[in-house]
Amino acid sequence: MSRPAISSVPPEGLHTPPRPLRRLTFELFGIVALKIAALALIWWVVLAPQPKPDASPDAIAQRLAPSAPVSPEAQP
């Protein structure tokens, strides 16, 4: 009785699939990066800090100064 020869070479038709875990990892990192970029863009457009008002003493004095008196000719 003869035993069949066992070959360590894989058959041509049988290919191992590319590493699915590595592909899934890249896809998840891509999704996370896109979400972070989208949230940063939304923050920049909607919630970006507004410019600070002028708080110098001259600007405050101008705002608090009384308005010029109205001439009697302008009143009805």
C-alpha positions as CSV (number, residue, x, y, z in Angstrom):
1,M,0.0,0.0,0.0
2,S,1.3,3.3,-0.9
3,R,0.4,6.5,0.8
4,P,-0.6,9.6,-1.1
5,A,2.0,12.3,-1.3
6,I,1.2,15.4,0.8
7,S,2.3,18.6,-0.8
8,S,3.0,21.8,1.3
9,V,2.3,24.0,-1.7
10,P,-1.3,25.4,-1.6
11,P,-3.4,24.7,-4.7
12,E,-3.7,27.5,-7.3
13,G,-7.4,28.0,-6.8
14,L,-7.2,28.5,-3.1
15,H,-6.2,32.0,-2.1
16,T,-6.2,33.3,1.4
17,P,-8.3,36.5,1.7
18,P,-6.4,39.7,2.4
19,R,-6.3,40.4,6.1
20,P,-9.8,41.6,6.9
21,L,-8.9,42.8,10.3
22,R,-6.3,45.2,8.9
23,R,-8.8,46.6,6.4
24,L,-11.4,47.0,9.1
25,T,-8.9,48.9,11.2
26,F,-8.1,51.3,8.4
27,E,-11.8,51.9,7.7
28,L,-12.6,52.6,11.3
29,F,-9.7,55.0,11.6
30,G,-10.9,56.7,8.4
31,I,-14.4,57.1,9.8
32,V,-13.1,58.4,13.1
33,A,-10.9,60.9,11.3
34,L,-13.8,62.1,9.1
35,K,-16.0,62.6,12.1
36,I,-13.4,64.6,14.0
37,A,-12.9,66.8,10.9
38,A,-16.7,67.3,10.5
39,L,-17.1,68.2,14.1
40,A,-14.2,70.7,13.9
41,L,-15.7,72.2,10.8
42,I,-19.1,72.6,12.5
43,W,-17.5,74.1,15.5
44,W,-15.5,76.5,13.4
45,V,-18.6,77.6,11.4
46,V,-21.2,77.7,14.2
47,L,-19.5,78.0,17.5
48,A,-16.3,79.8,16.8
49,P,-15.5,82.5,19.4
50,Q,-16.9,85.9,18.5
51,P,-14.5,88.9,18.4
52,K,-14.1,90.5,21.7
53,P,-15.6,94.0,22.1
54,D,-13.4,97.0,22.6
55,A,-13.0,97.3,26.4
56,S,-10.5,100.2,26.3
57,P,-11.4,103.1,28.6
58,D,-11.8,105.5,25.7
59,A,-14.4,103.2,24.1
60,I,-16.3,102.8,27.3
61,A,-16.3,106.5,27.9
62,Q,-17.7,107.1,24.4
63,R,-20.5,104.6,25.0
64,L,-21.4,106.1,28.4
65,A,-21.1,109.7,27.3
66,P,-24.4,111.6,27.1
67,S,-25.7,112.2,23.6
68,A,-25.6,115.6,22.1
69,P,-28.5,117.8,23.1
70,V,-31.3,118.0,20.5
71,S,-31.9,121.5,19.1
72,P,-35.4,123.0,19.7
73,E,-35.9,123.4,15.9
74,A,-35.7,119.6,15.4
75,Q,-38.5,118.9,17.9
76,P,-42.1,119.1,16.5
